Amino acid sequence: CIRDALQPGLPVYDAALHLGKSAMELTEHESELLMDESLERAQHCFLKKNKAFIASFTCNRELVTLEERSTCHIEVALEPGSSYRVGDHLGVWGANPDEVVADYLSYLNFDIDAVVTLDLPENPRQALVPLRKPLDLWSVLAYYVELQQPASRAQLRALSKLAKDPMEKSKLERLSECDSSESAERSRRGDAYVEEVLNKRRT
């Protein structure tokens, strides 16, 4: 089905909240193991044969002064034994800003030091986040979830199935539409997803 190909299903995780447990109780060894597993999962899913390692920026300097533009000079500290030659590509797996993560935790009514365990029974190899192990929820939202991009059609369709309010459900379904048979009509009145989602999030 073309619709399913354009709007693939989203992974649905089973989540368990550890009541009474704080992220501060996770040992340093547990954190290191989780990071190692995360890198392994990333290499399996999209890095393939590329080497992944933890790095820090040693320099981040703005090169232009125009308000509408930003061009930065960035220097990255490579791990021992690594080298860089002109023409090499460096991919960065960044983090969501602290204020964004804090807003989501507040909206979901979770403590900032909450601990969860996640599972993906149907397709565990699809997960980037470590499964069936205690995780601090802050790190999950900071490093494993995209919190700043506009919602995709697939995500809006998934939300429409969970909406209980008929008006909200109808609006989410309309925003997630992607039916080629209605392309002429949508062109005439404007694509709802483009107009109401993408065009309202220019940056």
N, C-alpha and C positions, 0 to 999 in steps of 0.2 A: 504494500500500500504506500503510495507516494506521501500521504499525510503522515504516516508513521515514520517514514524515512526522514522527512523534514523536521518532524517533532518527536525525536526518540524519547522513550520513557526515562524518567529520572530514577536514580537509585534510591530506594526507600530503606533507610536504616532503622534497626531496632535500637532504642536508646534507653538506658537505665541510669537514673540519678542515684549516686551514693549518698544517702541521707546521713548527715552527721560527720562526713569526711571532708577534709580540706585539702586543697592542692598542695599546701605546705607539708602534708604528710607523705607525699610521694618522694621516694628516695632519689638521690642523684643518680644512682645506678639504673633505676627504673626509667628516669628521664633520658639517659643516654641510650638505653635499649630502644625506647620509643623513637628517638631521632634516627637511629640506625635503620630501624624497620621502615620509617617514613622514606628515607632515601632509597631503600631497596624497592619499595612500592612505586616510587616516582620513576625509577629507572625501568621498571617493568612496563609501566603504563605509557610513558612518553619520552623518557630520556634514552631508552634502549642502550646502546653501547657507550653513550657519553658518560663521563665521570662526574659524579655529584659530590660536593663537599660544602662544608659550612665556611662562610667567609664574612669579612667585615669591610666596610668602606673606610679607607684611610683618607680620602679626600672627596668632597662633594661641593664644587664651586660653581656658582651661577656665572655664565659667560655673557649674558645679555641683560640689558636694563629695561627693556620694553615690557609693559605690564601684560600685554596680550600674548607674549611669547616666553618660553623658558627653554634654554639650552644649557645643559650642565656638563662640566668636566668632572668625571668620576674616576677614582682610582680604587681598585679592589685588591686586597691582600690575598694572594694565592696560597694554598696550603703547601707545606714543604714537599719538594719533589715534583711540583707542577711547574709548567712553563707556559709562556704565551708568546706567540709570534704574530706579526702583523697579518691580518686576514682571518685569524681565529675568531670564532664566535663564542660569546659568553651569554648564557641564559640565566636569568635571575628569577628565583622563586621568592617573591617578596612577602610582606605581611600587611594585613589591614591595619590602618592607624588605630592607636589605642582608644581614641575617643569614639570611633565607630564601633569597636568591639564592646566598649562599655555601654553605649546606647542600646545595642542589641541585647546584651545581658539584662539591662534594666527593663527593656520592653518585654522580654520573656520572663521577667521576675525571677532571675537566677542570681545567686551570689557570685561575686567576681572570682571567688576561689572554689567554685563548685567542681565536683569530680563526676565524670560520667563514664559509662562503658558503652561502646557502639558495636553493632554487628550488622552484617549484610549477608544474610543466609543464602539468598538466591545467586549472588555472584560476588563472592568475597574478593576475587582477584581484581575486581573493578575499583575497589576502594583505595584511596590514597591514604586515608587515616588508618592507623593501627586498630585492629579489631579485637574484641573480647579481652581488653586490658584497660585498667583504670587510666583515664586521661583527664587532665585539667581542662575544663570547658573553655577557659580563656584561650589556650593554645589552639584548640580545635577551631574556634571562630577566627583567630588571628591568622593561622597558617594554612588551614585546609578548606576554607569556605570563601567563595567570592562574595563579598558584601557590598561592593560599590558599583558594579556594573548594573545597567538596567535589566530588569527581569526579562528572560527570554520567553518566546511563545510557549515553549514546552513547560516552563515553570508556571506561567499563568494558567495553562490548561490544567496542570496538576492542582493548582490552588482552587480552580473552579470546581473540581470534584470534591473538595473539602468544604467549600462555602455552604453555609446553612441558610443564609439570607438569600431569598430568590433574586432580589435586585442585584446584589453583589455577584451572585453566581452568573447571572445573565451578562453583566458587564465584563467579567473575567473571560467568559466564553467568547464574547465579541472581540475582545482584545487579542485573544489567542488564535483567531480565525486565520486559516491559510488554505483556502479552497480555490483552486485555479478556475473552477467553473464560475466563480463570482468575480474574477479579476477585472472585467470591464466595468462592473458596477462599483467595485472598490476603487478603481481608478477615477471614476467620476466623482464619488463622494469622499475619496481619500482613505487610505489604509488606516484603520483605527489604531493599530499597533504603532505604526510610524508616527502618526499625529499625536497620540496621547501618551506614548511611552518614550520613544526615541527622541522626538523633537523637543521634549521637555527636559531632556538630560543631555544637553550639548556637550558637556565636558566629561 
